[in-house]
């Protein structure tokens, strides 16, 4: 029963089980009304409501991490796992995936290079993770699909938005980023310190909380709609009530705060310094986890409220808590000026208001409860002498959390250095790394190590074999060139005229996969009754740009050579050599291109960018010849060759050069050597090529779509899901700007080829929202091939 307006949350139950700080909570799906907690004690626990009374029972305890567990989320049910899965992230850099009834992980996701501190799940089995390594990763089942790079410090919070393909990340660099299909679309600035939590209000709005003690409400479009103040210290987590815009927050000021209609309606103090996490259950109850290792549930429902004895026990525990004045949670405290106990006779003015009194030299803190009309004691304020270093990993250094951050002065007048340290670290190794990092004399080693040991009073946690993956070879990391480059693809014969490309004309003939030619629409007319056969994809061979007019190209080259600066000028002999190369590669002579011809061509393609285009056109045509392809794509030449072509893809450069460089890259795919090189350099090439979308030049768009299609042809033959993910992201991004239907058609063929026979790729395409992007092309009347191809793709999605 949801209670009415103005009602108050009271304790429902206190759950013991975890041995250390509870760092993450999420509501579960099965059994109904359950939730999952994770802790620094390295376990995750599933709690189910206990039918008879107001409590919860620990159903089972999951172990799989070799270090603290810091976050948890539920992966929605699928055909394979109808009860859903549980994902946990930890300080061991790993993500463990559990079923709801097995204490050991189903599988472990490796790839992050530091603590995984946030997880969020989307549709179709996608999982988003955020890490102190400054990246977020998108996973599908047990594979990493893409890595989101752009933040300059730890990512503390991640959320997948309801609209497909949109994701949010919040970071210690004080910004929030919105990502679409793996690319950063927008950065939200406004917070003045680390962003710690995110919560989704609707498709258009979300909330963030931060170490600056504020909550902000944002519109996806970028504007900050509202800032909420109330907490007096770091805010660690934020959670939204079901079916409304009210929310709850928890933080380092020992409190849980309930916000209604934009106001802090209730403040509940806890007997623990750090209130790390909260989640809201379907019935509106709030679950809270804190640094004392205890989980507490609060409810508005009278029938679920704890007994009077339990509430009294909770208040007693609160009254005995020690509050450290240095945290500033109660403002500046001057013990001499405080009133005595009689001050508590005056009622408070608002819920959660705090009042300090002095009784027998002891300072006590009280909080006003509107619903009960009384002051509740929330703890004793201890002098600074009694304050101890909290071992809850709260000290932040460079956006990451440590048990301690020491300030070390090496000599009187020099600078002081910060030394971050965790109880699990080896003091000697930490001291050694600290001296290395700050370029200090190694003779200080004993001194610094001893300083650490003295100041942590031998506090150590159970040492375990932390199998950190080697930061340089870490398993699960994508290594360019590790995919086998599929050198088995038979090169399309460049001499059959397949793919004759005529600029500005729509009849770009490309050899189809079946009988009908999809690029010319020949024989494409069929009576409505006939079953349309998919002749479009998966495409088996690369599409090339073969159209050539050697006389015109050479004429332009000679003309520009006349006006070229002396150091670039080609001799008459050079021009004859290039003429021979053109006839050798355009099928007008039977001669094989020579090394001399290729050296001359290399000189010409290094001309200044305003006159280089005829030379680039010769390169575009000649690279289809196996000899030329072998030469430029060989181990020896490939680096300069790729650097040259990437240089011309700069969107600020001349459009003619962008176009010819893209076409040359497409034509590289005709031979094994070219395919191998294109696949090894895929990440670089695609990242650069996508920038050419901005020019709104239809020929460039067709060439960009063709390059993506040629990658799809290769990726269909090798199972490289990260490569497919990059191509899907490019297709999705380019689809948004392209108008030309020939370019759209080639993107659709690429999409169909990528997802054919691969359920993972189908799921990924859906999670990026590609299906909704292409729907409009299913109803285009001319050319028919666009509509038909689109329908075949939608059938797979």
PyMOL commands that set and color helices and strands:
alter all, ss='L'
color gray80, all
select helices_A, chain A and resi 123-125+308-319+325-327+335-337+341-345+384-386+427-437+442-456+550-563+566-568+572-585+595-605+613-622+626-632+638-648+655-668+672-680+682-695+698-717+721-735+741-755+759-767+770-779+784-796
alter helices_A, ss='H'
color red, helices_A
select strands_A, chain A and resi 10-15+22-27+35-39+43-49+56-63+69-75+85-90+95-99+107-109+116-121+126-131+136-140+143-148+155-160+166-171+176-180+183-188+195-200+205-210+214-219+224-229+235-240+247-251+255-260+263-269+277-280+286-289+295-299+322-324+354-359+362-369+374-382+395-397+400-402+404-409+416-421
alter strands_A, ss='S'
color yellow, strands_A
deselect
rebuild
show_as cartoon
